[in-house]
Amino acid sequence: MSMEMYTDHIEMVEVSPRDGLQNERAIVSTWQKLTLIERAIAAGSRRIEVTSFVNPKAVPQMADAEEVCAGLPERDDVTFIGLVMNLRGAERAIATGRIDQLGAVAVSTDRFAMANQGQTSDGSVEACRDIIARAREAGLTAQATIAASFGCPFEGEVPEDRVIAMASSIAEAGPVEIALADTIGVGDPAHVARLVEKVGCAVDPLPVRVHFHNTRGTGLANVWAAVEAGATIVDASIGGLGGCPFAPCAAGNVATEDVVYMLERAGIATGLGLGALIEANRWLAGVMNKPLPSMVGRAGGFPRPEQEREKETA
C-alpha cells in the first residue's frame, strides 16, 4: 500500500494536563502541571489542553484551573485550550485572559450525557453550540468533541447516524474542528475509518480530530485508521495517562510518545521530538510515583542515538 495515500503531516493536541490527570487520585500540584505544560512545549507541542473549568467537587484535580492559567507562559505560538461544559465554565475560561480556545463537549447518548453534564444528549449539542457562539463573541476560537462516538458505557452501541447528525448540527455553529472521541476505548479500526470518513464528508470543509483511549489495546490501530480515513488532528497524552470520572472503565489515552513514534516512523511528521517526550514521560512517572502506560516510554525510540552515531561514523 503506497504511503502516497496518507497525509504527510498530522497536528497533535497534547491533553495530558487535563484529560491525562483528571481521573488520577493523587492531586498534582499547580506547579507540577505548569512544568508538564512547559515540557510539552519544549517537545514541540503547539496546542495543549491545559485545564478544564468544571465543578471542583466533581473533578477535584481541576480545582486550580484559574491558577494554572495564571502561570501559563507567554507564547504567541502556542494555543492553550480550556475544556468547558457550559456557559458558566466558558465565562470562567474567558475571564482568565489566558485561554485561546474553548473546548466544548457533546455526548452521543442521554444516559452518559446525564452522568457527564446533567443534561440530555440533545441538550449537550445545544450547550456545545452556545459555547462556540460565546467563544466567537469573546474573540476566541472553539473546538467541539462528540464524546462516546464509538460506544457508550451505559447504552452500548451508538448509531453512526446519530453521531453524524450531531456533528452536522455542531458544525453549523462554527468550531475550528469536530472531534470524535472513543471515551471508553471500544472502537475498532474498521468502525473508526467508516465514521471518520462519514463525519468528514458531513462537516466538510471542517477538519476531523480524533481522541482515542487505549482501554482495550486498539488505540494506536485506531489512530492509524483515522489518519488513513482523513483525520488531520490527533489528541494524545504524555505517558498514556487519562480517563473520564463519569465513564466506567475509561482507561488511559493513547500515549503521545507512542503515536509520534508510529507516525514519524511511517514518514508522517508531527512536529514533536520523541526524545523530549520520553524525558517528559520519565519526569511525569516520578510525579505520579508509578510507571506510565506508554510502551515507547518504556522501550525507547529506534534507532537509539548511539546507533545513529555508529551509523554516521561507519
C-alpha positions in Angstrom: 0.0 0.0 0.0 1.5 3.3 -1.1 2.3 5.9 1.6 1.1 8.5 -1.0 -2.4 7.6 0.2 -1.7 9.3 3.5 -1.1 12.9 4.6 2.5 13.8 5.3 1.7 15.8 8.5 -0.6 15.4 11.5 -1.3 18.1 14.0 -1.1 16.8 17.6 -3.1 18.1 20.6 -1.5 17.4 24.0 -4.1 16.6 26.6 -2.1 15.3 29.5 -2.5 18.4 31.7 -6.3 17.9 31.6 -7.5 14.5 30.4 -4.3 12.9 31.5 -4.7 14.0 35.1 -8.4 14.5 35.7 -9.0 10.9 36.8 -5.9 10.4 38.9 -6.5 10.1 42.7 -3.2 11.8 43.7 -3.6 15.5 43.4 -0.9 17.0 41.2 0.2 20.5 42.2 -0.3 23.6 40.1 3.5 23.9 39.8 3.8 20.3 38.5 1.0 20.9 36.0 2.8 24.0 34.7 6.0 22.1 34.5 4.2 19.4 32.4 2.9 22.1 30.1 6.4 23.6 29.8 7.9 20.1 29.0 5.2 19.6 26.3 6.0 22.9 24.7 9.7 22.0 24.8 8.9 18.8 23.0 7.2 20.8 20.2 3.5 20.8 21.3 1.7 23.9 20.0 -1.8 23.0 21.0 -2.3 22.0 24.6 -5.4 21.3 26.6 -4.2 22.9 29.9 -7.2 22.5 32.2 -11.0 22.3 32.5 -13.4 24.7 34.0 -15.8 22.3 35.8 -17.2 21.9 39.2 -14.2 21.2 41.5 -16.4 19.0 43.7 -17.0 16.7 40.7 -13.4 16.8 39.4 -11.1 17.8 42.3 -7.9 17.5 40.1 -9.1 20.5 38.1 -9.9 22.8 41.1 -6.9 25.0 40.3 -7.9 25.9 36.7 -7.5 29.7 37.3 -4.1 29.2 39.0 -2.9 27.1 36.1 -3.9 29.7 33.6 -2.3 32.5 35.7 1.0 30.6 35.4 1.0 29.8 31.7 4.0 31.0 29.8 3.6 33.9 27.3 3.7 32.1 24.0 2.2 33.5 20.8 3.0 30.3 19.0 1.0 28.0 21.4 -2.8 27.6 21.6 -3.9 27.0 25.2 -7.2 25.1 25.3 -9.7 25.1 28.2 -12.4 22.4 28.4 -15.8 23.8 29.3 -19.2 22.0 29.7 -21.5 25.0 29.9 -21.6 28.8 29.6 -20.6 29.2 33.3 -17.4 27.3 32.6 -17.0 29.3 29.4 -17.2 32.6 31.3 -14.6 31.3 33.8 -12.2 30.4 31.0 -12.7 33.7 29.2 -12.2 35.7 32.4 -8.7 34.2 32.8 -7.5 36.1 29.7 -5.1 33.2 29.0 -7.2 30.7 27.2 -7.1 30.9 23.4 -9.6 28.2 22.6 -12.7 26.8 24.3 -13.2 23.0 24.1 -16.9 22.2 24.1 -18.3 18.6 24.5 -21.5 17.0 23.3 -22.3 13.4 24.3 -23.8 10.8 22.0 -26.3 9.2 24.4 -28.7 10.5 27.1 -27.5 8.4 29.9 -23.9 9.3 29.5 -24.8 13.0 28.9 -26.7 13.0 32.2 -23.8 11.4 34.1 -21.2 13.7 32.4 -23.1 17.0 32.2 -26.5 16.7 33.8 -28.4 17.1 30.5 -29.7 15.1 27.6 -27.7 14.4 24.5 -29.7 17.0 22.5 -29.2 19.4 25.4 -25.4 18.8 25.2 -25.5 19.7 21.5 -27.3 23.0 22.2 -24.8 23.7 25.0 -22.0 23.0 22.6 -23.4 25.4 20.1 -23.9 28.1 22.8 -20.3 27.7 23.9 -19.0 28.1 20.4 -21.0 31.2 19.9 -19.8 32.7 23.2 -16.2 32.0 22.3 -16.6 33.8 19.0 -18.2 36.8 20.8 -15.2 36.9 23.1 -12.7 36.8 20.2 -11.7 33.2 20.8 -11.9 30.1 18.8 -13.7 26.9 19.9 -13.4 23.2 19.2 -16.1 20.6 19.7 -15.8 17.0 20.7 -18.5 14.3 20.5 -17.9 12.0 23.5 -18.7 8.3 23.2 -18.8 8.5 19.4 -17.9 4.8 19.2 -19.8 3.3 22.1 -21.4 4.3 25.4 -20.6 2.9 28.8 -24.3 2.9 29.7 -26.2 2.3 26.5 -23.8 0.2 24.4 -23.6 0.7 20.7 -24.1 4.2 19.3 -25.7 4.5 15.8 -23.4 6.2 13.4 -26.2 8.3 12.0 -26.6 9.8 15.5 -23.0 10.9 15.6 -23.1 12.3 12.0 -26.3 14.3 12.8 -24.7 15.7 15.9 -21.5 16.6 14.0 -23.5 18.4 11.3 -25.5 20.4 13.9 -22.5 21.5 15.8 -20.6 22.3 12.6 -23.2 25.0 11.8 -22.1 26.9 14.9 -18.6 27.5 13.5 -16.0 25.5 15.6 -12.5 25.1 14.2 -13.0 21.3 14.0 -15.1 18.4 15.0 -13.6 15.7 17.2 -14.7 12.1 17.6 -13.9 10.7 21.0 -13.7 7.0 21.8 -14.2 7.8 25.5 -14.2 4.2 26.8 -11.9 2.7 24.2 -14.3 0.3 22.4 -13.6 1.4 18.8 -12.1 -0.8 16.2 -10.2 0.3 13.1 -13.0 -0.6 10.7 -15.6 1.4 12.7 -13.2 4.3 13.1 -12.3 4.5 9.4 -16.0 4.4 8.4 -17.2 7.0 10.9 -14.3 9.4 10.3 -14.9 9.3 6.6 -18.7 9.9 7.0 -18.3 12.7 9.5 -15.6 14.3 7.4 -18.0 14.4 4.4 -20.8 15.8 6.6 -18.8 18.6 8.1 -16.5 19.4 5.1 -14.5 21.7 5.0 -14.0 21.5 8.8 -11.3 19.1 9.8 -11.9 16.0 11.9 -9.9 15.5 15.1 -9.8 12.1 16.9 -9.4 11.3 20.6 -8.8 7.6 21.5 -8.4 5.7 24.7 -6.4 2.6 24.7 -8.7 0.7 27.1 -8.8 -2.5 25.0 -5.4 -2.1 23.2 -6.8 -0.8 19.9 -5.8 2.9 20.4 -2.8 3.0 18.0 -4.6 1.0 15.4 -7.5 3.4 15.6 -5.2 6.4 15.2 -3.8 4.9 12.0 -7.2 4.0 10.7 -8.4 7.6 11.4 -5.5 9.1 9.6 -6.0 6.9 6.7 -9.6 7.9 6.6 -8.8 11.6 6.6 -8.5 12.8 10.2 -5.8 15.5 10.4 -5.6 16.2 14.1 -4.9 13.7 16.9 -5.2 14.1 20.7 -2.7 12.3 22.8 -1.4 12.3 26.4 2.2 12.1 27.5 2.7 8.8 29.2 -0.7 7.5 28.2 -2.4 8.8 31.3 -6.1 9.6 31.1 -9.7 8.6 31.9 -13.1 10.1 32.5 -14.5 10.3 36.0 -18.0 9.7 34.7 -17.3 6.8 32.4 -16.7 3.4 34.0 -13.6 1.6 32.6 -12.3 4.6 30.7 -8.6 3.8 30.8 -5.8 6.0 29.5 -5.4 8.0 26.3 -3.2 6.9 23.5 0.3 8.0 24.6 1.9 10.9 22.8 5.2 9.1 22.5 3.6 6.0 21.0 1.6 8.0 18.4 4.6 10.1 17.5 6.9 7.1 17.1 4.3 5.3 14.9 3.6 8.3 12.6 7.2 9.6 12.3 8.5 6.1 11.5 5.9 6.0 8.8 7.0 9.3 7.3 4.2 11.4 8.7 5.5 14.5 10.5 4.1 15.5 13.9 6.4 18.4 14.8 7.2 16.7 18.1 10.5 15.5 19.4 10.4 11.9 20.6 13.4 12.2 22.9 11.9 15.1 24.8 8.6 13.3 25.1 10.3 10.2 26.6 12.1 12.5 29.1 8.8 14.1 29.9 7.3 10.6 30.4 10.1 9.7 32.9 9.6 13.0 34.8 5.8 12.5 34.9 6.2 8.9 36.1 8.2 10.3 39.1 5.5 12.8 39.8 2.8 10.1 39.7 5.0 7.7 41.6 4.2 4.9 39.2 5.2 3.6 35.7 3.1 5.1 32.9 1.3 3.0 30.2 3.3 4.3 27.2 5.1 1.5 25.5 7.7 3.7 23.8 8.2 5.5 27.1 9.4 2.1 28.5 11.3 0.8 25.4 12.7 4.0 24.0 12.8 5.0 20.4 14.5 3.4 17.4 17.2 3.7 16.2 18.7 4.8 19.5 21.0 7.9 19.4 24.2 5.8 19.8 23.1 3.6 16.9 22.7 6.7 14.8 26.1 7.9 15.7 27.7 4.5 14.9 25.9 4.6 11.5 27.3 8.0 10.8 30.9 7.0 11.6 30.8 3.6 9.9 
